[in-house]
Each structure stands twice: as structure tokens, then as C-alpha cells.
């Protein structure tokens, strides 16, 4: 089955809420050894909840993505460049979500 943007599910047998969005993100150029951050709105997200990010399969080699809830209803996606050269990733869709309490 297909899940659409903004889908809220209940995690199997845990009673925890899972919410996620598919966000079109454009990080611009990221210098060697540096990071860039963008935020995504996820209704109901709360600081302290587990956040996750699934980058596109076409992500450039040498880029690592993490996510964390930085404020109420706001998830920050951090993209890090672990190479020795700058990388300008293309604007892409990232699946970003939270596992609620």
C-alpha cells in the first residue's frame, strides 16, 4: 500500500505514534568536512522524540544525513560532507519522521 505525505501511523504493538513527511530539500554546496541544516515541519513532533531521515537513493557519495527534533513540530535534517572536496547535492526528496512517545 502507499503512504502519503503527512501520514501518521501507530507503531506495531508499541502504541507509539509514527509521523513522517516527504520533504523536498535543497542544501546548496557543502564544504569539505562541513555540515548544512534545513528544517521540516512535522505536526505533533516534540523535543526528545526519536527522529529519523531516509535520504534519496541518489544521494552523493560522502554525504551522511541525521535528523533530530529541534523544537515543537520542527525536525532538523543535518547533511554532513565527509569528503575532502565540496559537494553540491541536487535538490531531492528526503523522508523525515518521528517516533512519538
N, C-alpha and C positions, 0 to 999 in steps of 0.2 A: 504494500500500500504506500501511498505518497503522503508525506507530511509537509504542510505548507508553512511559510514564514509565520513566526509568532506562535507556533504550536506549543501547547502546554500539555504535558503528559504526567502520569503518575509512574514513578519508577517501580518496576515489577517487585511486588512483595515487600516494599520498604515503606510505603506511604509517603515518600518524598516526592516533591514536585520537580519536574524537569521542564525547563523552558528554554527555547532557543530561537534564534533568528538567522537568516542567511543575509549577511551584510556585504555590500559592495564597498571594498576598502581600497584606497589609493595612498600608499605610504610615501611615495616620492622616492628620491635617491637616499640610500642609507650608506654612510661612510663605513670603511673597513673597521671592524671592531665596535661599531656603534649600534644603537637601537633607535627605533621610532615607535611612537604610540598613537593609537586612534581609539576613540570610544564608540561604543554601541549601546543603544538603549534597549534594555530588556525589562519589561514591566514585571514588578514583583521581586526583582533581584535585590538582595540585601548584603551589606558588607559582612564578610565572614562565611558566606556560602561558597561552595566549590564552583569555580568557573572552568570552562573548557573551550578550546578552539580547534577547529579542523580546517587547516589551510587547504587551498585548492591543490589538486594533484600536479598542477603545472608550476608550483612554487619553485623559484630559483634554488639551485644547489647552494648551500652555505647560509640559508636563512632558517631561523628557528622561531616558532611562534609560541607564546604563552598568553594566558588570559587570567584576569583577576577582577573581582568586584571592587571597584574603586569608590563607589558612592551608591546611594539608593538608586536602583533602577539603571545603573551605569556599569558596564563591563569595559575594562580597558584591555585592548589587544596590543601586546608588545611584540614587535618583529625585530629580531637581532641578526646582525650580519657577522658571521664568524670567519669571514674570509679576509684576505689581505688587500682586497680592492673594493671599491664602491659597487653597490648593486642598486639598480632602479627597477624594482619589481613592477610588473604590469598591474593595473587596477584589476582586482579579482574578487570573487565571492568567497567569503570565509563563513563557515558555520560557527556561531558563537552561542554559548549557552551557560546555564547554571543548574546545579542540582540543589534544590531548596531544602530547608530544614524541615 
